[in-house]
């Protein structure tokens, strides 16, 4: 059975992904009160704490070129396209971070591979998300 590449790529979700839902579940235990996919902020962060001025992005390791085993793996076909695509994604991430910083926001990136150790990720999130509003 062969798959049409376009159909496969169309099936990749950008919102409410499994890693994103897992991070939200951890955050509900730490500090609720976040909003999802705020279109008024650069990059439409997956999770945003308004008063805390914290934008959280949950990135797929492959799509954002993370330096883990999954992120470093390159498809065997159309390699030039994928290298350029991932480079564009990373450049966009840098621009988004700069735009958020200019607005006084902090940015936290959680890569999907970090979900392998939920205890460590929960500790990292708890350290980054203050429990009380400033």
Rosetta constraint file for C-alpha pairs under 8 A:
AtomPair CA 3 CA 7 HARMONIC 7.35 0.50
AtomPair CA 3 CA 8 HARMONIC 7.00 0.50
AtomPair CA 4 CA 8 HARMONIC 6.46 0.50
AtomPair CA 5 CA 9 HARMONIC 6.19 0.50
AtomPair CA 6 CA 10 HARMONIC 6.05 0.50
AtomPair CA 7 CA 11 HARMONIC 6.38 0.50
AtomPair CA 8 CA 12 HARMONIC 7.01 0.50
AtomPair CA 13 CA 17 HARMONIC 6.34 0.50
AtomPair CA 15 CA 20 HARMONIC 7.78 0.50
AtomPair CA 15 CA 46 HARMONIC 7.49 0.50
AtomPair CA 16 CA 20 HARMONIC 5.87 0.50
AtomPair CA 16 CA 21 HARMONIC 6.01 0.50
AtomPair CA 17 CA 21 HARMONIC 6.17 0.50
AtomPair CA 18 CA 22 HARMONIC 6.21 0.50
AtomPair CA 19 CA 23 HARMONIC 6.30 0.50
AtomPair CA 19 CA 58 HARMONIC 7.04 0.50
AtomPair CA 19 CA 112 HARMONIC 5.80 0.50
AtomPair CA 19 CA 115 HARMONIC 7.24 0.50
AtomPair CA 20 CA 24 HARMONIC 6.25 0.50
AtomPair CA 20 CA 46 HARMONIC 7.42 0.50
AtomPair CA 20 CA 58 HARMONIC 5.74 0.50
AtomPair CA 21 CA 25 HARMONIC 6.20 0.50
AtomPair CA 22 CA 26 HARMONIC 6.49 0.50
AtomPair CA 22 CA 115 HARMONIC 7.76 0.50
AtomPair CA 23 CA 27 HARMONIC 6.21 0.50
AtomPair CA 23 CA 58 HARMONIC 7.77 0.50
AtomPair CA 23 CA 115 HARMONIC 7.92 0.50
AtomPair CA 24 CA 28 HARMONIC 6.12 0.50
AtomPair CA 24 CA 47 HARMONIC 7.89 0.50
AtomPair CA 25 CA 29 HARMONIC 6.97 0.50
AtomPair CA 26 CA 30 HARMONIC 6.72 0.50
AtomPair CA 26 CA 122 HARMONIC 6.20 0.50
AtomPair CA 27 CA 31 HARMONIC 5.69 0.50
AtomPair CA 27 CA 32 HARMONIC 6.46 0.50
AtomPair CA 27 CA 122 HARMONIC 7.74 0.50
AtomPair CA 27 CA 125 HARMONIC 7.27 0.50
AtomPair CA 28 CA 32 HARMONIC 4.79 0.50
AtomPair CA 30 CA 125 HARMONIC 7.84 0.50
AtomPair CA 30 CA 126 HARMONIC 6.12 0.50
AtomPair CA 30 CA 129 HARMONIC 7.78 0.50
AtomPair CA 30 CA 131 HARMONIC 7.18 0.50
AtomPair CA 31 CA 129 HARMONIC 7.19 0.50
AtomPair CA 31 CA 130 HARMONIC 7.78 0.50
AtomPair CA 31 CA 131 HARMONIC 5.97 0.50
AtomPair CA 33 CA 49 HARMONIC 6.91 0.50
AtomPair CA 34 CA 47 HARMONIC 6.30 0.50
AtomPair CA 34 CA 48 HARMONIC 5.41 0.50
AtomPair CA 34 CA 49 HARMONIC 4.72 0.50
AtomPair CA 34 CA 50 HARMONIC 7.23 0.50
AtomPair CA 35 CA 47 HARMONIC 5.75 0.50
AtomPair CA 35 CA 48 HARMONIC 5.21 0.50
AtomPair CA 35 CA 49 HARMONIC 6.49 0.50
AtomPair CA 35 CA 50 HARMONIC 7.75 0.50
AtomPair CA 36 CA 45 HARMONIC 7.18 0.50
AtomPair CA 36 CA 46 HARMONIC 5.49 0.50
AtomPair CA 36 CA 47 HARMONIC 4.76 0.50
AtomPair CA 36 CA 48 HARMONIC 6.27 0.50
AtomPair CA 37 CA 44 HARMONIC 4.98 0.50
AtomPair CA 37 CA 45 HARMONIC 5.21 0.50
AtomPair CA 37 CA 46 HARMONIC 4.78 0.50
AtomPair CA 37 CA 47 HARMONIC 6.20 0.50
AtomPair CA 37 CA 48 HARMONIC 7.46 0.50
AtomPair CA 38 CA 44 HARMONIC 5.06 0.50
AtomPair CA 38 CA 45 HARMONIC 6.16 0.50
AtomPair CA 38 CA 46 HARMONIC 7.58 0.50
AtomPair CA 38 CA 47 HARMONIC 7.76 0.50
AtomPair CA 38 CA 48 HARMONIC 7.03 0.50
AtomPair CA 39 CA 43 HARMONIC 7.76 0.50
AtomPair CA 39 CA 44 HARMONIC 4.96 0.50
AtomPair CA 39 CA 45 HARMONIC 7.99 0.50
AtomPair CA 40 CA 44 HARMONIC 7.14 0.50
AtomPair CA 41 CA 45 HARMONIC 7.10 0.50
AtomPair CA 41 CA 100 HARMONIC 7.43 0.50
AtomPair CA 42 CA 96 HARMONIC 5.67 0.50
AtomPair CA 42 CA 99 HARMONIC 6.47 0.50
AtomPair CA 42 CA 100 HARMONIC 6.41 0.50
AtomPair CA 43 CA 93 HARMONIC 7.84 0.50
AtomPair CA 43 CA 96 HARMONIC 5.64 0.50
AtomPair CA 45 CA 55 HARMONIC 5.68 0.50
AtomPair CA 45 CA 56 HARMONIC 5.87 0.50
AtomPair CA 45 CA 57 HARMONIC 5.42 0.50
AtomPair CA 46 CA 55 HARMONIC 7.62 0.50
AtomPair CA 46 CA 56 HARMONIC 6.06 0.50
AtomPair CA 46 CA 57 HARMONIC 5.18 0.50
AtomPair CA 46 CA 58 HARMONIC 6.50 0.50
AtomPair CA 47 CA 55 HARMONIC 6.01 0.50
AtomPair CA 47 CA 56 HARMONIC 5.01 0.50
AtomPair CA 47 CA 57 HARMONIC 6.60 0.50
AtomPair CA 48 CA 53 HARMONIC 7.44 0.50
AtomPair CA 48 CA 54 HARMONIC 5.81 0.50
AtomPair CA 48 CA 55 HARMONIC 4.51 0.50
AtomPair CA 48 CA 56 HARMONIC 6.04 0.50
AtomPair CA 49 CA 53 HARMONIC 5.74 0.50
AtomPair CA 49 CA 54 HARMONIC 5.18 0.50
AtomPair CA 49 CA 55 HARMONIC 6.48 0.50
AtomPair CA 50 CA 54 HARMONIC 6.78 0.50
AtomPair CA 51 CA 133 HARMONIC 6.61 0.50
AtomPair CA 51 CA 134 HARMONIC 7.29 0.50
AtomPair CA 52 CA 129 HARMONIC 7.84 0.50
AtomPair CA 52 CA 130 HARMONIC 7.59 0.50
AtomPair CA 52 CA 133 HARMONIC 6.43 0.50
AtomPair CA 52 CA 134 HARMONIC 6.73 0.50
AtomPair CA 53 CA 104 HARMONIC 7.12 0.50
AtomPair CA 53 CA 105 HARMONIC 4.74 0.50
AtomPair CA 53 CA 106 HARMONIC 6.18 0.50
AtomPair CA 54 CA 105 HARMONIC 5.68 0.50
AtomPair CA 54 CA 106 HARMONIC 4.83 0.50
AtomPair CA 54 CA 107 HARMONIC 5.85 0.50
AtomPair CA 54 CA 108 HARMONIC 7.33 0.50
AtomPair CA 54 CA 129 HARMONIC 7.75 0.50
AtomPair CA 55 CA 105 HARMONIC 6.94 0.50
AtomPair CA 55 CA 106 HARMONIC 6.17 0.50
AtomPair CA 55 CA 107 HARMONIC 4.85 0.50
AtomPair CA 55 CA 108 HARMONIC 6.22 0.50
AtomPair CA 56 CA 107 HARMONIC 5.87 0.50
AtomPair CA 56 CA 108 HARMONIC 4.75 0.50
AtomPair CA 56 CA 109 HARMONIC 5.81 0.50
AtomPair CA 56 CA 110 HARMONIC 7.35 0.50
AtomPair CA 57 CA 107 HARMONIC 7.58 0.50
AtomPair CA 57 CA 108 HARMONIC 6.27 0.50
AtomPair CA 57 CA 109 HARMONIC 4.86 0.50
AtomPair CA 57 CA 110 HARMONIC 6.17 0.50
AtomPair CA 58 CA 109 HARMONIC 5.97 0.50
AtomPair CA 58 CA 110 HARMONIC 4.80 0.50
AtomPair CA 58 CA 111 HARMONIC 5.80 0.50
AtomPair CA 58 CA 112 HARMONIC 6.93 0.50
AtomPair CA 59 CA 63 HARMONIC 7.38 0.50
AtomPair CA 59 CA 64 HARMONIC 6.54 0.50
AtomPair CA 59 CA 109 HARMONIC 6.89 0.50
AtomPair CA 59 CA 110 HARMONIC 6.11 0.50
AtomPair CA 59 CA 111 HARMONIC 4.84 0.50
AtomPair CA 59 CA 112 HARMONIC 6.21 0.50
AtomPair CA 60 CA 64 HARMONIC 6.23 0.50
AtomPair CA 60 CA 111 HARMONIC 5.89 0.50
AtomPair CA 60 CA 112 HARMONIC 5.39 0.50
AtomPair CA 61 CA 65 HARMONIC 5.85 0.50
AtomPair CA 61 CA 66 HARMONIC 4.83 0.50
AtomPair CA 61 CA 67 HARMONIC 7.81 0.50
AtomPair CA 61 CA 68 HARMONIC 7.28 0.50
AtomPair CA 61 CA 70 HARMONIC 6.15 0.50
AtomPair CA 61 CA 71 HARMONIC 4.49 0.50
AtomPair CA 61 CA 111 HARMONIC 5.88 0.50
AtomPair CA 61 CA 112 HARMONIC 6.04 0.50
AtomPair CA 61 CA 113 HARMONIC 6.84 0.50
AtomPair CA 62 CA 66 HARMONIC 6.57 0.50
AtomPair CA 62 CA 70 HARMONIC 5.99 0.50
AtomPair CA 62 CA 71 HARMONIC 4.08 0.50
AtomPair CA 62 CA 72 HARMONIC 7.13 0.50
AtomPair CA 62 CA 73 HARMONIC 7.36 0.50
AtomPair CA 62 CA 86 HARMONIC 7.96 0.50
AtomPair CA 63 CA 71 HARMONIC 7.36 0.50
AtomPair CA 63 CA 86 HARMONIC 5.94 0.50
AtomPair CA 63 CA 89 HARMONIC 7.20 0.50
AtomPair CA 64 CA 71 HARMONIC 7.30 0.50
AtomPair CA 64 CA 86 HARMONIC 5.84 0.50
AtomPair CA 64 CA 87 HARMONIC 7.99 0.50
AtomPair CA 64 CA 89 HARMONIC 5.93 0.50
AtomPair CA 64 CA 90 HARMONIC 5.81 0.50
AtomPair CA 65 CA 71 HARMONIC 4.93 0.50
AtomPair CA 65 CA 72 HARMONIC 6.44 0.50
AtomPair CA 65 CA 86 HARMONIC 6.00 0.50
AtomPair CA 65 CA 87 HARMONIC 7.73 0.50
AtomPair CA 65 CA 90 HARMONIC 7.18 0.50
AtomPair CA 66 CA 70 HARMONIC 7.74 0.50
AtomPair CA 66 CA 71 HARMONIC 4.59 0.50
AtomPair CA 66 CA 72 HARMONIC 6.70 0.50
AtomPair CA 66 CA 111 HARMONIC 7.51 0.50
AtomPair CA 67 CA 71 HARMONIC 5.68 0.50
AtomPair CA 67 CA 72 HARMONIC 5.80 0.50
AtomPair CA 68 CA 72 HARMONIC 5.97 0.50
AtomPair CA 68 CA 113 HARMONIC 7.61 0.50
AtomPair CA 69 CA 73 HARMONIC 6.40 0.50
AtomPair CA 74 CA 79 HARMONIC 6.85 0.50
AtomPair CA 74 CA 82 HARMONIC 7.44 0.50
AtomPair CA 74 CA 83 HARMONIC 7.82 0.50
AtomPair CA 75 CA 79 HARMONIC 6.07 0.50
AtomPair CA 75 CA 82 HARMONIC 7.42 0.50
AtomPair CA 78 CA 82 HARMONIC 6.63 0.50
AtomPair CA 79 CA 83 HARMONIC 6.12 0.50
AtomPair CA 80 CA 84 HARMONIC 6.25 0.50
AtomPair CA 81 CA 85 HARMONIC 6.06 0.50
AtomPair CA 82 CA 86 HARMONIC 6.05 0.50
AtomPair CA 83 CA 87 HARMONIC 6.10 0.50
AtomPair CA 84 CA 88 HARMONIC 6.14 0.50
AtomPair CA 85 CA 89 HARMONIC 6.30 0.50
AtomPair CA 86 CA 90 HARMONIC 6.19 0.50
AtomPair CA 87 CA 91 HARMONIC 6.16 0.50
AtomPair CA 88 CA 92 HARMONIC 6.07 0.50
AtomPair CA 89 CA 93 HARMONIC 6.21 0.50
AtomPair CA 90 CA 94 HARMONIC 6.40 0.50
AtomPair CA 91 CA 95 HARMONIC 6.39 0.50
AtomPair CA 92 CA 96 HARMONIC 6.11 0.50
AtomPair CA 93 CA 97 HARMONIC 6.16 0.50
AtomPair CA 94 CA 98 HARMONIC 6.26 0.50
AtomPair CA 95 CA 99 HARMONIC 6.13 0.50
AtomPair CA 96 CA 100 HARMONIC 6.12 0.50
AtomPair CA 97 CA 101 HARMONIC 6.08 0.50
AtomPair CA 97 CA 107 HARMONIC 6.54 0.50
AtomPair CA 98 CA 102 HARMONIC 6.14 0.50
AtomPair CA 99 CA 103 HARMONIC 6.51 0.50
AtomPair CA 100 CA 104 HARMONIC 6.43 0.50
AtomPair CA 100 CA 105 HARMONIC 5.12 0.50
AtomPair CA 100 CA 106 HARMONIC 6.90 0.50
AtomPair CA 100 CA 107 HARMONIC 7.27 0.50
AtomPair CA 101 CA 105 HARMONIC 5.08 0.50
AtomPair CA 101 CA 106 HARMONIC 6.24 0.50
AtomPair CA 101 CA 107 HARMONIC 7.78 0.50
AtomPair CA 110 CA 114 HARMONIC 6.79 0.50
AtomPair CA 111 CA 115 HARMONIC 7.65 0.50
AtomPair CA 114 CA 118 HARMONIC 7.28 0.50
AtomPair CA 114 CA 121 HARMONIC 6.45 0.50
AtomPair CA 115 CA 121 HARMONIC 6.75 0.50
AtomPair CA 117 CA 121 HARMONIC 6.33 0.50
AtomPair CA 118 CA 122 HARMONIC 5.89 0.50
AtomPair CA 119 CA 123 HARMONIC 6.30 0.50
AtomPair CA 120 CA 124 HARMONIC 6.23 0.50
AtomPair CA 121 CA 125 HARMONIC 6.10 0.50
AtomPair CA 122 CA 126 HARMONIC 6.03 0.50
AtomPair CA 123 CA 127 HARMONIC 6.21 0.50
AtomPair CA 124 CA 128 HARMONIC 6.34 0.50
AtomPair CA 125 CA 129 HARMONIC 5.93 0.50
AtomPair CA 126 CA 130 HARMONIC 7.09 0.50
AtomPair CA 126 CA 131 HARMONIC 7.93 0.50
